[in-house]
Amino acid sequence: MTEHPLIRLAPGGDRRVKGGHPWAFSNEIAMTPALRAIPPGTPVRLEGDDGVKHGVWHFNPHSLIAARRLDADPAAAIDAAWYQQRLAACLALRGRLFDAPFYRLVHAEADGLPGLVIDRYGDAVAIQANTAGMDAATPHILAALNALFAPRLVVARNDSAVRKLEGLAESVTALQGEGTATVEESGLSFPVDLLGGQKTGWFFDQRANRAMVARLCQGRTMLDAFCHTGGFGLAAAAAGAAEVTLLDRSEHALDHAMQAARLAGFADRVTPLKAEALEHLEKMAASGRRFDVVVADPPAFAKTRKDQPAALRGYGKLARLAAGLVAKEGILFIASCSHHVSPGDFTDAVGWGVHKAKREARLLATVGAGPDHPVHPGLPESAYLKGLLLHLT
């Protein structure tokens, strides 16, 4: 039996935990000097002041989110075998959801591994440990991955700004192997830069939405703004789009997109455009340029809660500019990955922008991330991705 240090919740501090919330905040815990001396990331037993046992949690006495739930069993050994069991369950679920090994393998709290993100690219893996507990557990996680499917390449993409909240440094490191990675989607192969690309290399969350938009692009012109490595645009080209324009400020990302376009044999229908997207959308609108389908999928506008008002103004402006570029009877797909912006507020901001562009719209679909990005029922705010598919007249 494993005896973890005991942490008690303060009187009245157990309401949310008893309700199934997977976090306990520092002001809900009866902090003592001894608890503050516990190394960040240590597994602990969490109990209410009423003696109710709440299982094993990762503990960081220096973080606002002081405890994160791991296991309902207070005696659970959080060791290599435990991580292998959790990862095996994640692997089995993804095997039921997808035919090929390209997906988000672990999506943090919803997969019972709080603060951990793992993306799989066949025999290559990107790990992002965003908490002290998962950072300390990286050797166990690596051992579990090797036991389950022995990846050729494992990269730790620990460059997320949220690590600072846990007292962790940012870094990108190859933990195992070398070489490059590839993702396969919609019959296409995309090169993925696990060491130098954005986040964990590829945005699996938009997979179903890329397929949805691509079906509307056959024989039509399409603009993929904030395209990164061209996921939306190249899926559209593969579906028969007559002409695709990829707009992004990163030459590195555009080079990867064009490499994929050449590999697929339709580079002659794809035009890369290196520019600041918002500025260039304004220039294109002023020049009278129009597209049958426009996708606007920007990086997060709201990094923190206080950024929310500015973010909503930004989404309104983006919707106005993007709607102005859509041809009559055309399609606009616009997305937000800011979890500090609610779906309702995002929809309102987009509606305002479309109205300011003097366009009439009908909302065809409201979408989120794919099933490899599950949401913990106690953390509805972790459903960060919001997308709106609009038909404009």
MOMOUR-V587606 format. One record per backbone hydrogen bond with DSSP energy under -1.0 kcal/mol. NH is the residue of the N-H (numbers start at 1). CO is the residue of the C=O. E is the energy in kcal/mol with one decimal. If there is no record, write none. Layout:
NH_CO_E, NH_CO_E
//
This chain:
2_75_-1.1, 7_45_-3.2, 9_47_-2.9, 10_28_-2.7, 13_10_-3.0, 18_14_-2.9, 19_15_-1.0, 20_17_-1.7, 21_16_-2.3, 24_67_-2.3, 26_64_-2.4, 28_25_-2.1, 29_26_-1.1, 30_8_-2.4, 31_29_-1.9, 36_32_-2.2, 38_35_-1.6, 41_59_-2.8, 42_39_-1.5, 44_57_-3.1, 45_5_-3.4, 46_55_-2.3, 47_7_-2.5, 48_52_-2.4, 51_48_-2.0, 54_46_-3.1, 56_71_-2.8, 57_44_-2.8, 58_68_-2.7, 59_42_-1.9, 60_66_-3.0, 63_60_-1.6, 66_64_-1.3, 67_24_-2.1, 68_58_-2.0, 69_22_-2.7, 70_56_-3.0, 71_56_-1.9, 76_73_-2.0, 79_77_-1.9, 83_79_-2.2, 84_80_-2.3, 85_81_-2.2, 86_82_-2.2, 87_83_-2.8, 88_84_-2.2, 89_85_-1.7, 90_86_-1.9, 91_87_-2.6, 92_88_-2.4, 93_89_-2.1, 94_90_-2.3, 95_91_-2.0, 96_92_-1.2, 97_93_-1.5, 98_94_-2.5, 102_100_-2.2, 103_120_-1.4, 105_118_-1.8, 106_118_-1.9, 108_116_-2.5, 110_107_-1.1, 111_108_-1.8, 112_109_-2.1, 113_108_-2.0, 116_113_-2.0, 117_128_-2.3, 118_106_-1.7, 119_126_-2.4, 120_103_-3.3, 121_124_-3.5, 122_101_-2.9, 124_121_-1.1, 125_153_-2.3, 126_119_-2.5, 127_155_-3.1, 128_117_-3.0, 130_115_-3.3, 135_131_-2.4, 136_132_-2.4, 137_133_-1.4, 138_135_-1.1, 141_137_-2.3, 142_138_-2.8, 143_139_-2.2, 144_140_-2.3, 145_141_-2.4, 146_142_-2.2, 147_143_-1.9, 148_144_-1.9, 149_145_-2.8, 150_145_-1.1, 152_123_-2.0, 153_123_-1.7, 154_176_-2.6, 155_125_-2.7, 156_173_-3.6, 157_127_-3.1, 158_156_-1.3, 159_157_-1.2, 163_160_-1.6, 164_161_-1.5, 166_163_-1.3, 167_164_-1.5, 168_163_-2.5, 171_158_-3.2, 173_156_-2.0, 175_154_-2.1, 176_154_-1.7, 181_192_-1.2, 183_190_-2.6, 185_188_-2.1, 188_185_-2.4, 190_183_-3.0, 192_181_-2.6, 194_192_-1.0, 197_193_-2.1, 201_198_-3.0, 204_202_-1.2, 206_203_-1.2, 207_204_-1.9, 210_206_-2.8, 211_207_-1.8, 212_208_-2.1, 213_209_-2.4, 214_210_-2.5, 215_211_-1.6, 216_213_-1.7, 217_214_-1.8, 219_240_-2.8, 220_217_-2.5, 222_243_-2.5, 223_293_-2.4, 224_245_-2.9, 225_295_-2.9, 226_247_-1.3, 227_247_-2.2, 230_227_-2.1, 234_230_-3.0, 235_231_-1.5, 236_232_-1.9, 237_233_-2.2, 238_234_-2.4, 239_235_-1.3, 240_237_-1.4, 241_236_-2.2, 242_220_-1.3, 243_220_-1.3, 244_269_-3.0, 245_222_-2.6, 246_271_-2.8, 247_224_-2.7, 248_273_-2.0, 254_250_-2.1, 255_251_-2.4, 256_252_-1.7, 257_253_-2.1, 258_254_-2.7, 259_255_-1.9, 260_256_-1.8, 261_257_-2.2, 262_258_-2.6, 263_259_-2.0, 264_260_-1.8, 266_261_-1.9, 269_266_-1.9, 270_267_-1.4, 271_244_-2.9, 273_246_-2.7, 275_248_-1.5, 280_276_-2.6, 281_277_-2.7, 282_278_-1.5, 283_279_-1.6, 284_280_-2.7, 285_281_-2.3, 286_282_-2.1, 287_283_-1.6, 288_285_-1.1, 289_284_-2.0, 291_325_-2.8, 293_221_-1.7, 294_331_-2.5, 295_223_-2.9, 296_333_-2.7, 297_225_-1.6, 307_304_-1.2, 308_305_-1.7, 311_307_-2.5, 312_308_-2.5, 313_309_-1.8, 314_310_-2.2, 315_311_-2.7, 316_312_-2.1, 317_313_-2.4, 318_314_-2.6, 319_315_-2.5, 320_316_-2.1, 321_317_-2.6, 322_318_-3.0, 323_319_-2.7, 324_320_-1.5, 325_322_-1.3, 326_323_-1.2, 327_291_-3.3, 329_392_-1.1, 330_327_-1.7, 331_292_-2.5, 332_390_-2.6, 333_294_-2.8, 334_388_-2.0, 335_296_-2.2, 336_386_-2.6, 341_338_-1.6, 346_342_-2.5, 347_343_-2.5, 348_344_-2.2, 349_345_-2.3, 350_346_-2.5, 351_347_-2.6, 352_348_-2.3, 353_349_-2.1, 354_350_-2.7, 355_351_-2.2, 356_352_-2.4, 357_353_-1.4, 358_355_-1.9, 359_354_-1.8, 362_391_-2.1, 364_389_-3.0, 365_389_-1.3, 367_387_-2.7, 373_370_-1.9, 379_376_-2.4, 382_379_-2.4, 383_380_-1.7, 384_382_-2.1, 386_336_-2.5, 387_367_-2.4, 388_334_-2.6, 389_365_-2.6, 390_332_-3.2, 391_362_-2.7, 392_330_-2.6, 393_360_-2.7
//
